[in-house]
Amino acid sequence: PFFSDWKKISEAFKGKLSMDTSFGREIRLGEHWYLQQFSFMPIGPRIRIYVVNVDEKKKAEEALKESEEKYRSLFENMINGYAYCKMIFNEKDEPVDFIYLEINRAFGELTGLKPDTVLGRKVSEAIPGTKESNPEILEIYGRVAQTGKSERFEVFFKPLSIWFDISVYGPQKGYFV
């Protein structure tokens, strides 16, 4: 199986004069995975082949994929609204706006906002008047994005005429959820 398509592999090296040509592929043999690395050697000329078992790497990738799918499903199906945002600060390091990077279905249902009107946009564009009618929201979100310290608060969000109970945390500097 390591040489099942040798003609195609050797064709990739035809006419090469330097050692800067190499490529790899992962192949499965039964229950095991291998990384097969091909490198051109101009002396001879020859093709050097390394084969390394990558079962542990594949297991880790699969576990990560399953974990990502599980948590993606959690966020998409939970009843609480979720929004991942990037805070925008002015030259004085004051919060002035933020950009919606990711939202879940419940966020849209609770706010009435659709992903195509929110994602990748500033709150000032998606929900005009937010800064003027609820400046405390930008202050809190900005503080959390700078410090990473979680906060919880209730607010009557005037632009949408709705009460929210908000829990916010900062996964990394400059961002909040």
Backbone as JSON Lines, residues from 0, in Angstrom:
{"i":0,"aa":"P","n":[0.8,-1.22,0.0],"ca":[0.0,0.0,0.0],"c":[0.84,1.28,0.0]}
{"i":1,"aa":"F","n":[2.06,1.21,0.57],"ca":[2.9,2.41,0.6],"c":[3.32,2.85,-0.81]}
{"i":2,"aa":"F","n":[3.31,1.92,-1.76],"ca":[3.74,2.23,-3.11],"c":[2.63,2.01,-4.14]}
{"i":3,"aa":"S","n":[1.4,2.04,-3.69],"ca":[0.29,1.72,-4.57],"c":[0.16,2.66,-5.75]}
{"i":4,"aa":"D","n":[0.57,3.9,-5.59],"ca":[0.51,4.84,-6.71],"c":[1.9,5.4,-6.99]}
{"i":5,"aa":"W","n":[2.88,4.5,-7.04],"ca":[4.27,4.89,-7.22],"c":[4.5,5.69,-8.5]}
{"i":6,"aa":"K","n":[3.82,5.33,-9.56],"ca":[4.0,6.05,-10.84],"c":[3.67,7.53,-10.66]}
{"i":7,"aa":"K","n":[2.57,7.81,-9.99],"ca":[2.15,9.2,-9.75],"c":[3.16,9.92,-8.84]}
{"i":8,"aa":"I","n":[3.64,9.22,-7.83],"ca":[4.62,9.81,-6.9],"c":[5.92,10.13,-7.63]}
{"i":9,"aa":"S","n":[6.44,9.18,-8.39],"ca":[7.71,9.41,-9.09],"c":[7.59,10.5,-10.15]}
{"i":10,"aa":"E","n":[6.42,10.63,-10.76],"ca":[6.2,11.69,-11.76],"c":[6.34,13.08,-11.14]}
{"i":11,"aa":"A","n":[6.01,13.21,-9.87],"ca":[6.1,14.5,-9.19],"c":[7.55,14.99,-9.11]}
{"i":12,"aa":"F","n":[8.49,14.08,-9.21],"ca":[9.9,14.44,-9.08],"c":[10.64,14.5,-10.42]}
{"i":13,"aa":"K","n":[9.99,14.15,-11.52],"ca":[10.65,14.17,-12.84],"c":[11.15,15.57,-13.16]}
{"i":14,"aa":"G","n":[12.39,15.66,-13.61],"ca":[12.97,16.92,-14.03],"c":[13.44,17.81,-12.89]}
{"i":15,"aa":"K","n":[13.38,17.35,-11.67],"ca":[13.81,18.16,-10.52],"c":[15.33,18.07,-10.39]}
{"i":16,"aa":"L","n":[15.94,19.2,-10.02],"ca":[17.39,19.23,-9.91],"c":[17.86,19.56,-8.49]}
{"i":17,"aa":"S","n":[16.96,19.94,-7.62],"ca":[17.38,20.32,-6.27],"c":[16.63,19.5,-5.23]}
{"i":18,"aa":"M","n":[17.07,19.64,-3.97],"ca":[16.49,18.88,-2.87],"c":[15.28,19.56,-2.26]}
{"i":19,"aa":"D","n":[14.85,20.69,-2.81],"ca":[13.75,21.43,-2.19],"c":[12.37,20.87,-2.55]}
{"i":20,"aa":"T","n":[12.33,19.72,-3.17],"ca":[11.06,19.11,-3.53],"c":[10.77,17.95,-2.59]}
{"i":21,"aa":"S","n":[9.7,18.07,-1.84],"ca":[9.25,16.99,-0.98],"c":[7.76,17.15,-0.72]}
{"i":22,"aa":"F","n":[7.14,16.05,-0.35],"ca":[5.74,16.1,0.04],"c":[5.43,14.88,0.87]}
{"i":23,"aa":"G","n":[4.32,14.92,1.55],"ca":[3.92,13.81,2.39],"c":[2.45,13.52,2.26]}
{"i":24,"aa":"R","n":[2.08,12.38,2.8],"ca":[0.67,12.0,2.81],"c":[0.44,11.05,3.98]}
{"i":25,"aa":"E","n":[-0.78,11.01,4.44],"ca":[-1.15,10.07,5.49],"c":[-1.94,8.95,4.86]}
{"i":26,"aa":"I","n":[-1.6,7.72,5.23],"ca":[-2.32,6.57,4.69],"c":[-2.73,5.66,5.85]}
{"i":27,"aa":"R","n":[-3.8,4.96,5.62],"ca":[-4.32,4.05,6.64],"c":[-4.14,2.62,6.18]}
{"i":28,"aa":"L","n":[-3.63,1.79,7.1],"ca":[-3.47,0.36,6.85],"c":[-4.17,-0.35,8.0]}
{"i":29,"aa":"G","n":[-5.34,-0.88,7.73],"ca":[-6.11,-1.53,8.79],"c":[-6.5,-0.52,9.84]}
{"i":30,"aa":"E","n":[-6.07,-0.74,11.06],"ca":[-6.39,0.16,12.18],"c":[-5.3,1.2,12.4]}
{"i":31,"aa":"H","n":[-4.24,1.19,11.62],"ca":[-3.1,2.07,11.86],"c":[-2.97,3.15,10.78]}
{"i":32,"aa":"W","n":[-2.43,4.3,11.22],"ca":[-2.18,5.43,10.33],"c":[-0.67,5.67,10.24]}
{"i":33,"aa":"Y","n":[-0.22,6.03,9.04],"ca":[1.2,6.3,8.81],"c":[1.34,7.6,8.03]}
{"i":34,"aa":"L","n":[2.4,8.34,8.36],"ca":[2.8,9.49,7.56],"c":[3.91,9.01,6.66]}
{"i":35,"aa":"Q","n":[3.73,9.2,5.37],"ca":[4.72,8.79,4.39],"c":[5.28,10.08,3.78]}
{"i":36,"aa":"Q","n":[6.59,10.3,3.96],"ca":[7.24,11.52,3.49],"c":[8.19,11.17,2.34]}
{"i":37,"aa":"F","n":[8.05,11.87,1.22],"ca":[8.88,11.65,0.04],"c":[9.77,12.88,-0.16]}
{"i":38,"aa":"S","n":[11.07,12.66,-0.34],"ca":[12.01,13.76,-0.6],"c":[12.9,13.39,-1.79]}
{"i":39,"aa":"F","n":[13.15,14.37,-2.64],"ca":[13.99,14.16,-3.82],"c":[15.46,14.33,-3.44]}
{"i":40,"aa":"M","n":[16.3,13.4,-3.84],"ca":[17.74,13.46,-3.64],"c":[18.38,13.53,-5.03]}
{"i":41,"aa":"P","n":[18.99,14.66,-5.41],"ca":[19.52,14.79,-6.78],"c":[20.7,13.87,-7.08]}
{"i":42,"aa":"I","n":[21.37,13.39,-6.02],"ca":[22.49,12.48,-6.24],"c":[21.92,11.1,-6.53]}
{"i":43,"aa":"G","n":[22.18,10.6,-7.65],"ca":[21.66,9.28,-8.01],"c":[20.85,9.27,-9.28]}
{"i":44,"aa":"P","n":[19.84,9.99,-9.49],"ca":[18.94,10.63,-8.5],"c":[18.12,9.57,-7.76]}
{"i":45,"aa":"R","n":[17.68,9.96,-6.57],"ca":[16.92,9.04,-5.74],"c":[15.76,9.77,-5.07]}
{"i":46,"aa":"I","n":[14.81,8.97,-4.62],"ca":[13.71,9.5,-3.82],"c":[13.82,8.85,-2.45]}
{"i":47,"aa":"R","n":[13.97,9.67,-1.42],"ca":[14.07,9.16,-0.06],"c":[12.66,9.11,0.52]}
{"i":48,"aa":"I","n":[12.35,7.98,1.17],"ca":[11.01,7.78,1.71],"c":[11.12,7.45,3.2]}
{"i":49,"aa":"Y","n":[10.39,8.2,4.0],"ca":[10.29,7.92,5.43],"c":[8.84,7.54,5.73]}
{"i":50,"aa":"V","n":[8.67,6.57,6.58],"ca":[7.33,6.18,7.01],"c":[7.32,6.18,8.53]}
{"i":51,"aa":"V","n":[6.35,6.9,9.11],"ca":[6.26,7.02,10.55],"c":[4.83,6.7,10.99]}
{"i":52,"aa":"N","n":[4.7,5.91,12.03],"ca":[3.38,5.62,12.58],"c":[2.86,6.89,13.27]}
{"i":53,"aa":"V","n":[1.63,7.29,12.92],"ca":[1.02,8.5,13.51],"c":[-0.31,8.17,14.19]}
{"i":54,"aa":"D","n":[-0.41,6.95,14.74],"ca":[-1.64,6.54,15.42],"c":[-2.02,7.52,16.54]}
{"i":55,"aa":"E","n":[-1.05,7.9,17.36],"ca":[-1.33,8.79,18.49],"c":[-1.82,10.15,18.01]}
{"i":56,"aa":"K","n":[-1.19,10.66,16.96],"ca":[-1.61,11.94,16.38],"c":[-3.04,11.85,15.87]}
{"i":57,"aa":"K","n":[-3.35,10.77,15.17],"ca":[-4.7,10.59,14.63],"c":[-5.73,10.45,15.75]}
{"i":58,"aa":"K","n":[-5.37,9.73,16.82],"ca":[-6.28,9.6,17.96],"c":[-6.55,10.97,18.58]}
{"i":59,"aa":"A","n":[-5.49,11.77,18.73],"ca":[-5.64,13.11,19.3],"c":[-6.5,13.99,18.39]}
{"i":60,"aa":"E","n":[-6.29,13.91,17.08],"ca":[-7.09,14.69,16.13],"c":[-8.56,14.29,16.21]}
{"i":61,"aa":"E","n":[-8.81,12.99,16.29],"ca":[-10.19,12.49,16.37],"c":[-10.85,12.93,17.67]}
{"i":62,"aa":"A","n":[-10.11,12.85,18.78],"ca":[-10.65,13.28,20.07],"c":[-10.96,14.78,20.05]}
{"i":63,"aa":"L","n":[-10.08,15.57,19.43],"ca":[-10.3,17.0,19.31],"c":[-11.53,17.28,18.45]}
{"i":64,"aa":"K","n":[-11.66,16.57,17.36],"ca":[-12.81,16.75,16.47],"c":[-14.11,16.42,17.19]}
{"i":65,"aa":"E","n":[-14.12,15.31,17.93],"ca":[-15.32,14.94,18.69],"c":[-15.65,15.98,19.75]}
{"i":66,"aa":"S","n":[-14.62,16.48,20.43],"ca":[-14.81,17.5,21.46],"c":[-15.37,18.78,20.84]}
{"i":67,"aa":"E","n":[-14.81,19.2,19.71],"ca":[-15.29,20.4,19.02],"c":[-16.74,20.24,18.59]}
{"i":68,"aa":"E","n":[-17.09,19.06,18.06],"ca":[-18.46,18.81,17.64],"c":[-19.42,18.83,18.82]}
{"i":69,"aa":"K","n":[-18.99,18.25,19.95],"ca":[-19.82,18.22,21.15],"c":[-20.08,19.64,21.66]}
{"i":70,"aa":"Y","n":[-19.02,20.45,21.75],"ca":[-19.19,21.8,22.26],"c":[-19.91,22.7,21.25]}
{"i":71,"aa":"R","n":[-19.68,22.49,19.99],"ca":[-20.41,23.26,18.96],"c":[-21.9,22.96,19.09]}
{"i":72,"aa":"S","n":[-22.25,21.69,19.26],"ca":[-23.63,21.29,19.44],"c":[-24.22,21.91,20.7]}
{"i":73,"aa":"L","n":[-23.44,21.92,21.77],"ca":[-23.9,22.54,23.02],"c":[-24.26,24.01,22.79]}
{"i":74,"aa":"F","n":[-23.35,24.76,22.19],"ca":[-23.59,26.19,21.98],"c":[-24.74,26.44,21.01]}
{"i":75,"aa":"E","n":[-24.85,25.6,20.0],"ca":[-25.91,25.81,19.02],"c":[-27.29,25.44,19.56]}
{"i":76,"aa":"N","n":[-27.36,24.51,20.5],"ca":[-28.65,24.04,20.98],"c":[-29.05,24.51,22.37]}
{"i":77,"aa":"M","n":[-28.19,25.26,23.05],"ca":[-28.57,25.73,24.38],"c":[-29.61,26.84,24.27]}
{"i":78,"aa":"I","n":[-30.35,27.04,25.36],"ca":[-31.42,28.04,25.33],"c":[-30.91,29.45,25.62]}
{"i":79,"aa":"N","n":[-29.69,29.56,26.13],"ca":[-29.1,30.88,26.4],"c":[-28.46,31.43,25.13]}
{"i":80,"aa":"G","n":[-28.56,32.72,24.96],"ca":[-27.91,33.36,23.84],"c":[-26.41,33.43,24.07]}
{"i":81,"aa":"Y","n":[-25.65,33.26,23.03],"ca":[-24.19,33.28,23.09],"c":[-23.67,34.17,21.98]}
{"i":82,"aa":"A","n":[-22.75,35.07,22.35],"ca":[-22.1,35.92,21.35],"c":[-20.63,36.05,21.73]}
{"i":83,"aa":"Y","n":[-19.76,35.82,20.76],"ca":[-18.32,35.99,20.94],"c":[-17.96,37.25,20.18]}
{"i":84,"aa":"C","n":[-17.33,38.21,20.88],"ca":[-17.11,39.54,20.3],"c":[-15.7,40.06,20.54]}
{"i":85,"aa":"K","n":[-15.28,40.95,19.66],"ca":[-14.01,41.65,19.79],"c":[-14.3,43.1,20.14]}
{"i":86,"aa":"M","n":[-13.71,43.57,21.24],"ca":[-13.93,44.94,21.68],"c":[-13.04,45.88,20.88]}
{"i":87,"aa":"I","n":[-13.57,47.05,20.58],"ca":[-12.81,48.09,19.88],"c":[-12.59,49.23,20.88]}
{"i":88,"aa":"F","n":[-11.33,49.61,21.05],"ca":[-10.97,50.68,21.97],"c":[-10.45,51.88,21.19]}
{"i":89,"aa":"N","n":[-10.62,53.08,21.76],"ca":[-10.06,54.28,21.12],"c":[-8.62,54.46,21.58]}
{"i":90,"aa":"E","n":[-8.0,55.57,21.18],"ca":[-6.6,55.83,21.51],"c":[-6.37,56.01,23.01]}
{"i":91,"aa":"K","n":[-7.43,56.31,23.77],"ca":[-7.33,56.44,25.23],"c":[-7.63,55.13,25.94]}
{"i":92,"aa":"D","n":[-7.76,54.04,25.18],"ca":[-8.06,52.7,25.69],"c":[-9.46,52.62,26.3]}
{"i":93,"aa":"E","n":[-10.37,53.43,25.76],"ca":[-11.76,53.41,26.19],"c":[-12.57,52.57,25.2]}
{"i":94,"aa":"P","n":[-13.5,51.74,25.69],"ca":[-14.31,50.94,24.77],"c":[-15.28,51.82,23.99]}
{"i":95,"aa":"V","n":[-15.28,51.68,22.67],"ca":[-16.13,52.53,21.83],"c":[-17.1,51.72,20.95]}
{"i":96,"aa":"D","n":[-16.82,50.45,20.76],"ca":[-17.66,49.62,19.89],"c":[-17.19,48.17,20.04]}
{"i":97,"aa":"F","n":[-17.91,47.24,19.45],"ca":[-17.43,45.87,19.4],"c":[-17.99,45.19,18.16]}
{"i":98,"aa":"I","n":[-17.32,44.1,17.76],"ca":[-17.68,43.37,16.56],"c":[-18.17,41.98,16.95]}
{"i":99,"aa":"Y","n":[-19.3,41.58,16.4],"ca":[-19.82,40.23,16.61],"c":[-19.04,39.26,15.73]}
{"i":100,"aa":"L","n":[-18.38,38.3,16.36],"ca":[-17.6,37.3,15.62],"c":[-18.35,35.99,15.47]}
{"i":101,"aa":"E","n":[-19.17,35.66,16.47],"ca":[-19.88,34.38,16.46],"c":[-21.11,34.51,17.36]}
{"i":102,"aa":"I","n":[-22.23,33.94,16.93],"ca":[-23.44,33.9,17.74],"c":[-24.09,32.53,17.6]}
{"i":103,"aa":"N","n":[-24.95,32.18,18.54],"ca":[-25.68,30.92,18.4],"c":[-27.14,31.2,18.02]}
{"i":104,"aa":"R","n":[-27.88,30.14,17.78],"ca":[-29.27,30.24,17.36],"c":[-30.11,30.97,18.4]}
{"i":105,"aa":"A","n":[-29.89,30.65,19.69],"ca":[-30.68,31.27,20.76],"c":[-30.46,32.78,20.81]}
{"i":106,"aa":"F","n":[-29.26,33.24,20.49],"ca":[-29.0,34.68,20.46],"c":[-29.94,35.34,19.46]}
{"i":107,"aa":"G","n":[-30.07,34.73,18.3],"ca":[-30.96,35.27,17.27],"c":[-32.41,35.23,17.71]}
{"i":108,"aa":"E","n":[-32.82,34.13,18.35],"ca":[-34.21,34.01,18.8],"c":[-34.54,35.02,19.91]}
{"i":109,"aa":"L","n":[-33.59,35.24,20.82],"ca":[-33.83,36.16,21.93],"c":[-33.82,37.63,21.5]}
{"i":110,"aa":"T","n":[-32.94,37.95,20.56],"ca":[-32.79,39.35,20.15],"c":[-33.59,39.7,18.9]}
{"i":111,"aa":"G","n":[-33.95,38.69,18.11],"ca":[-34.61,38.95,16.84],"c":[-33.63,39.31,15.74]}
{"i":112,"aa":"L","n":[-32.33,39.21,16.03],"ca":[-31.3,39.56,15.06],"c":[-30.84,38.31,14.31]}
{"i":113,"aa":"K","n":[-30.68,38.43,13.02],"ca":[-30.25,37.31,12.19],"c":[-28.72,37.35,12.03]}
{"i":114,"aa":"P","n":[-28.1,36.18,11.9],"ca":[-26.64,36.14,11.76],"c":[-26.11,37.04,10.64]}
{"i":115,"aa":"D","n":[-26.78,37.08,9.5],"ca":[-26.27,37.89,8.39],"c":[-26.34,39.39,8.64]}
{"i":116,"aa":"T","n":[-27.12,39.82,9.65],"ca":[-27.17,41.25,9.98],"c":[-26.25,41.59,11.15]}
{"i":117,"aa":"V","n":[-25.64,40.57,11.77],"ca":[-24.83,40.79,12.96],"c":[-23.37,40.38,12.75]}
{"i":118,"aa":"L","n":[-23.14,39.19,12.26],"ca":[-21.79,38.64,12.19],"c":[-20.84,39.5,11.34]}
{"i":119,"aa":"G","n":[-19.68,39.78,11.93],"ca":[-18.68,40.58,11.25],"c":[-18.96,42.07,11.29]}
{"i":120,"aa":"R","n":[-20.03,42.44,11.96],"ca":[-20.4,43.86,12.0],"c":[-20.23,44.42,13.4]}
{"i":121,"aa":"K","n":[-20.04,45.72,13.47],"ca":[-19.97,46.42,14.75],"c":[-21.38,46.52,15.33]}
{"i":122,"aa":"V","n":[-21.47,46.56,16.65],"ca":[-22.78,46.71,17.29],"c":[-23.4,48.04,16.87]}
{"i":123,"aa":"S","n":[-22.59,49.06,16.64],"ca":[-23.11,50.37,16.22],"c":[-23.79,50.28,14.85]}
{"i":124,"aa":"E","n":[-23.41,49.3,14.03],"ca":[-24.04,49.09,12.73],"c":[-25.23,48.13,12.85]}
{"i":125,"aa":"A","n":[-25.04,47.07,13.61],"ca":[-26.08,46.04,13.73],"c":[-27.25,46.5,14.59]}
{"i":126,"aa":"I","n":[-26.94,47.25,15.66],"ca":[-27.98,47.75,16.57],"c":[-27.68,49.23,16.84]}
{"i":127,"aa":"P","n":[-28.03,50.09,15.9],"ca":[-27.74,51.52,16.06],"c":[-28.34,52.07,17.36]}
{"i":128,"aa":"G","n":[-27.59,52.99,17.98],"ca":[-28.06,53.63,19.2],"c":[-27.66,52.92,20.48]}
{"i":129,"aa":"T","n":[-26.97,51.81,20.38],"ca":[-26.58,51.05,21.58],"c":[-25.72,51.9,22.51]}
{"i":130,"aa":"K","n":[-24.7,52.53,21.98],"ca":[-23.77,53.32,22.81],"c":[-24.49,54.47,23.5]}
{"i":131,"aa":"E","n":[-25.4,55.11,22.79],"ca":[-26.1,56.27,23.34],"c":[-27.15,55.86,24.38]}
{"i":132,"aa":"S","n":[-27.88,54.78,24.11],"ca":[-28.97,54.41,25.01],"c":[-28.54,53.51,26.17]}
{"i":133,"aa":"N","n":[-27.48,52.73,26.0],"ca":[-26.99,51.84,27.06],"c":[-25.46,51.9,27.14]}
{"i":134,"aa":"P","n":[-24.89,53.06,27.51],"ca":[-23.42,53.16,27.56],"c":[-22.78,52.23,28.59]}
{"i":135,"aa":"E","n":[-23.56,51.83,29.6],"ca":[-23.01,50.92,30.62],"c":[-22.61,49.56,30.05]}
{"i":136,"aa":"I","n":[-23.29,49.16,28.97],"ca":[-22.95,47.88,28.35],"c":[-21.54,47.91,27.79]}
{"i":137,"aa":"L","n":[-21.21,48.97,27.06],"ca":[-19.85,49.09,26.51],"c":[-18.81,49.18,27.62]}
{"i":138,"aa":"E","n":[-19.15,49.89,28.7],"ca":[-18.22,50.0,29.83],"c":[-17.93,48.63,30.43]}
{"i":139,"aa":"I","n":[-18.98,47.86,30.69],"ca":[-18.82,46.54,31.3],"c":[-18.08,45.6,30.36]}
{"i":140,"aa":"Y","n":[-18.52,45.52,29.11],"ca":[-17.86,44.64,28.15],"c":[-16.39,45.04,27.97]}
{"i":141,"aa":"G","n":[-16.12,46.33,27.92],"ca":[-14.74,46.82,27.78],"c":[-13.89,46.42,28.97]}
{"i":142,"aa":"R","n":[-14.43,46.55,30.15],"ca":[-13.71,46.19,31.38],"c":[-13.37,44.69,31.38]}
{"i":143,"aa":"V","n":[-14.36,43.88,31.01],"ca":[-14.16,42.43,30.97],"c":[-13.13,42.06,29.89]}
{"i":144,"aa":"A","n":[-13.21,42.7,28.73],"ca":[-12.27,42.42,27.65],"c":[-10.84,42.81,28.03]}
{"i":145,"aa":"Q","n":[-10.68,43.83,28.87],"ca":[-9.35,44.25,29.29],"c":[-8.81,43.41,30.44]}
{"i":146,"aa":"T","n":[-9.68,43.08,31.41],"ca":[-9.2,42.39,32.61],"c":[-9.39,40.89,32.57]}
{"i":147,"aa":"G","n":[-10.35,40.4,31.79],"ca":[-10.66,38.98,31.77],"c":[-11.53,38.55,32.94]}
{"i":148,"aa":"K","n":[-11.84,39.49,33.85],"ca":[-12.64,39.17,35.03],"c":[-14.13,39.14,34.65]}
{"i":149,"aa":"S","n":[-14.79,38.03,34.98],"ca":[-16.21,37.84,34.65],"c":[-17.1,38.8,35.42]}
{"i":150,"aa":"E","n":[-18.23,39.15,34.8],"ca":[-19.23,39.98,35.46],"c":[-20.62,39.48,35.06]}
{"i":151,"aa":"R","n":[-21.6,39.79,35.92],"ca":[-22.98,39.46,35.63],"c":[-23.83,40.68,35.98]}
{"i":152,"aa":"F","n":[-24.79,40.99,35.09],"ca":[-25.65,42.15,35.33],"c":[-26.97,42.0,34.59]}
{"i":153,"aa":"E","n":[-27.95,42.75,35.04],"ca":[-29.24,42.81,34.35],"c":[-29.35,44.2,33.74]}
{"i":154,"aa":"V","n":[-29.98,44.25,32.59],"ca":[-30.11,45.54,31.9],"c":[-31.36,45.54,31.03]}
{"i":155,"aa":"F","n":[-32.02,46.7,31.0],"ca":[-33.09,46.88,30.02],"c":[-32.42,47.44,28.79]}
{"i":156,"aa":"F","n":[-32.35,46.62,27.73],"ca":[-31.67,47.02,26.52],"c":[-32.64,47.81,25.65]}
{"i":157,"aa":"K","n":[-32.49,49.12,25.68],"ca":[-33.45,50.03,25.06],"c":[-33.61,49.86,23.55]}
{"i":158,"aa":"P","n":[-32.52,49.66,22.78],"ca":[-32.72,49.53,21.33],"c":[-33.64,48.39,20.92]}
{"i":159,"aa":"L","n":[-33.71,47.33,21.74],"ca":[-34.58,46.19,21.42],"c":[-35.77,46.09,22.36]}
{"i":160,"aa":"S","n":[-35.86,47.01,23.33],"ca":[-36.96,47.03,24.32],"c":[-37.12,45.66,25.0]}
{"i":161,"aa":"I","n":[-36.02,45.17,25.59],"ca":[-36.05,43.86,26.23],"c":[-35.08,43.84,27.42]}
{"i":162,"aa":"W","n":[-35.47,43.11,28.46],"ca":[-34.6,42.91,29.62],"c":[-33.67,41.73,29.35]}
{"i":163,"aa":"F","n":[-32.4,41.87,29.74],"ca":[-31.43,40.8,29.64],"c":[-30.74,40.57,30.97]}
{"i":164,"aa":"D","n":[-30.49,39.31,31.3],"ca":[-29.64,38.9,32.41],"c":[-28.37,38.4,31.74]}
{"i":165,"aa":"I","n":[-27.29,39.18,31.86],"ca":[-26.08,38.91,31.09],"c":[-24.94,38.44,31.97]}
{"i":166,"aa":"S","n":[-24.32,37.34,31.58],"ca":[-23.06,36.87,32.18],"c":[-22.01,37.02,31.1]}
{"i":167,"aa":"V","n":[-20.94,37.72,31.42],"ca":[-19.9,37.99,30.42],"c":[-18.53,37.63,30.99]}
{"i":168,"aa":"Y","n":[-17.69,37.06,30.16],"ca":[-16.32,36.76,30.55],"c":[-15.39,37.05,29.39]}
{"i":169,"aa":"G","n":[-14.1,37.16,29.7],"ca":[-13.1,37.45,28.68],"c":[-12.18,36.27,28.46]}
{"i":170,"aa":"P","n":[-12.33,35.55,27.34],"ca":[-11.48,34.38,27.08],"c":[-10.03,34.76,26.77]}
{"i":171,"aa":"Q","n":[-9.82,35.98,26.25],"ca":[-8.48,36.5,26.0],"c":[-8.58,38.01,25.9]}
{"i":172,"aa":"K","n":[-7.46,38.69,26.1],"ca":[-7.45,40.15,26.12],"c":[-8.04,40.71,24.82]}
{"i":173,"aa":"G","n":[-8.98,41.64,24.99],"ca":[-9.6,42.3,23.85],"c":[-10.86,41.64,23.34]}
{"i":174,"aa":"Y","n":[-11.24,40.51,23.94],"ca":[-12.42,39.76,23.5],"c":[-13.32,39.47,24.69]}
{"i":175,"aa":"F","n":[-14.6,39.26,24.41],"ca":[-15.53,38.86,25.46],"c":[-16.61,37.96,24.89]}
{"i":176,"aa":"V","n":[-17.24,37.18,25.8],"ca":[-18.34,36.29,25.45],"c":[-19.49,36.62,26.36]}
